[in-house]
Amino acid sequence: MKTTKSLFLIGAVSIAAVSLTGCTSDLEAGGDTDGKVESVALMVQDLSNPFFASMNNGVKAAAEELGATYTAQDGRQDLAAQNDQIDAFIQQGLDVLLLNAVDSEGIGPAVDRAIDAGITVVAVDVGAKGAQATVTTDNVQAGEISCQALVDDIGGAGNILIVDGTPITSIQDRMEGCQNVLDENPDVKVVATQNGDNGREKALTLTTDMLTAHPDVVGIFGVNDPTALGAVLAAQQAGKTDIAVTGVDGSPEAVAEMGKDDSQFIATAAQDPYLLGTTGLEMAVKLRKGETLDDDLVLVPSSIVTREKLDEYDGWK
C-alpha cells in the first residue's frame, strides 16, 4: 500500500441516518479473511459527544447497506476500557473494526492482537498505531485555519491562551497547525497552555485558572469545540467579554453559540464525522477483499465556519 498523504474525499453512503441499536452479543462470527464483511464495530472515545454520534450514524447506515451486523462501543476516554473491548471483539470473531482511539500510541498492542486474530482495523478521526489504514480530517489544516481566524480577529497582536487536549494524533496535528500560524505572527504571544481532556468541564476549569493568572488575554484557541465552549464559559464568568475564542469541529453546539449576537465564539474549523465514518468502512471493505488502497492515509479537508457565514454551513448529519 502507498503511504503518501492524499487530500480527497471518498463518497459518503447515501442512506438516511438511523439511531444506535445492537450490542456486542449481536456480532456474528468473522475474522476469517474470506473477504466477507458480516460484522462491523465502531469504537469511539466518547459516544455522548455529538461528533461521535454523527460518526456512529454514518457507520451504522453504511453497515446496514452491507447487510452486516453492527455495534458501537464507548471508550469513555479510557485506554484500559478500549483494550478490553478489542479483546472482546477478538473472542467474538469480529470482521471489521473502525477505531477511534483514546491514546494513539497506547492502543498499539491491542490493534496488533486484533489484526493477528484476523480483524481488519481502520483508524478513524485519529491515528492508531498498527492500524491497516487511517481516515482523518486534515487536522494540521484545521488548526491553521482556526488559529488564523483568531489571529485575524485580534488584529495580529496580543496575548492568547491555548487549551490543548489528550495524546491523540488529531489534537497533536491541530496544535502543529496552530503553531504554524503563530510562527508567522510573532506579535501574538501564547502566555499559557494547559492540557484538557477534550471536554467542556475540564476546559472551563483550566481556562478559569489561566485567566486568573493572565488577565490581559485577548484570545483563546481550543483544540475542539467542547473545549472552546468551556473556554467561552470561563471568559463569560470572569467578565472577560472582549476575548475571542476559536475551536475545531463545526458542532451543532458551536453553531448555536456562534449564532448568539454577543457570542465570543467567533470561528470553528469544520469536520464531517459522518463522512469520516463511511469512508473508513469503505476502506475496510476494500482491505477485507484483499484490494490495495490508493492511499492508506486519507485526509479530509476542513473548512472555516465563522459567525458571519453560519447560513452557508450545512452542519452535521
QUIGI-V929492 format. One record per residue. RES is the residue in one small letter. BURIAL is + if it has 16 or more other C-alpha atoms within 10 Angstrom, else -. Layout:
BEGIN
res->[RES;RES]
burial->[BURIAL;BURIAL]
END
This chain:
BEGIN
res->[m;k;t;t;k;s;l;f;l;i;g;a;v;s;i;a;a;v;s;l;t;g;c;t;s;d;l;e;a;g;g;d;t;d;g;k;v;e;s;v;a;l;m;v;q;d;l;s;n;p;f;f;a;s;m;n;n;g;v;k;a;a;a;e;e;l;g;a;t;y;t;a;q;d;g;r;q;d;l;a;a;q;n;d;q;i;d;a;f;i;q;q;g;l;d;v;l;l;l;n;a;v;d;s;e;g;i;g;p;a;v;d;r;a;i;d;a;g;i;t;v;v;a;v;d;v;g;a;k;g;a;q;a;t;v;t;t;d;n;v;q;a;g;e;i;s;c;q;a;l;v;d;d;i;g;g;a;g;n;i;l;i;v;d;g;t;p;i;t;s;i;q;d;r;m;e;g;c;q;n;v;l;d;e;n;p;d;v;k;v;v;a;t;q;n;g;d;n;g;r;e;k;a;l;t;l;t;t;d;m;l;t;a;h;p;d;v;v;g;i;f;g;v;n;d;p;t;a;l;g;a;v;l;a;a;q;q;a;g;k;t;d;i;a;v;t;g;v;d;g;s;p;e;a;v;a;e;m;g;k;d;d;s;q;f;i;a;t;a;a;q;d;p;y;l;l;g;t;t;g;l;e;m;a;v;k;l;r;k;g;e;t;l;d;d;d;l;v;l;v;p;s;s;i;v;t;r;e;k;l;d;e;y;d;g;w;k]
burial->[-;-;-;-;-;-;-;-;-;-;-;-;+;-;-;-;+;-;-;-;-;-;-;+;-;-;+;+;-;+;+;-;+;-;+;+;+;+;+;+;+;+;+;+;+;+;+;-;-;+;+;+;+;+;+;+;+;+;+;+;+;+;+;-;-;-;-;+;+;+;+;+;+;+;+;-;+;-;+;-;-;+;+;-;+;+;+;-;+;+;-;+;+;+;+;+;+;+;+;+;+;+;+;+;-;+;+;+;-;+;+;+;+;+;+;-;+;+;+;+;+;+;+;+;+;+;+;+;+;+;+;+;+;+;+;+;+;+;+;+;+;+;+;+;+;+;+;+;+;+;+;-;+;+;-;+;+;+;+;+;+;+;+;+;+;+;+;+;+;+;+;+;+;+;+;+;+;+;+;+;+;+;-;-;-;-;-;+;+;+;-;+;+;-;-;+;+;+;+;+;+;+;+;+;-;+;+;+;-;+;+;-;-;-;-;-;+;+;+;+;+;+;+;+;+;+;+;+;+;+;+;+;+;+;+;+;-;-;-;+;-;-;+;+;+;+;+;+;+;+;+;-;-;+;+;-;+;+;+;-;-;-;+;+;+;+;+;+;+;+;+;+;+;+;+;+;+;+;+;+;+;+;+;+;+;-;+;+;-;-;-;-;-;-;+;+;+;+;+;+;+;+;+;+;+;+;+;-;-;-;-;-;-;-;+;+;-]
END
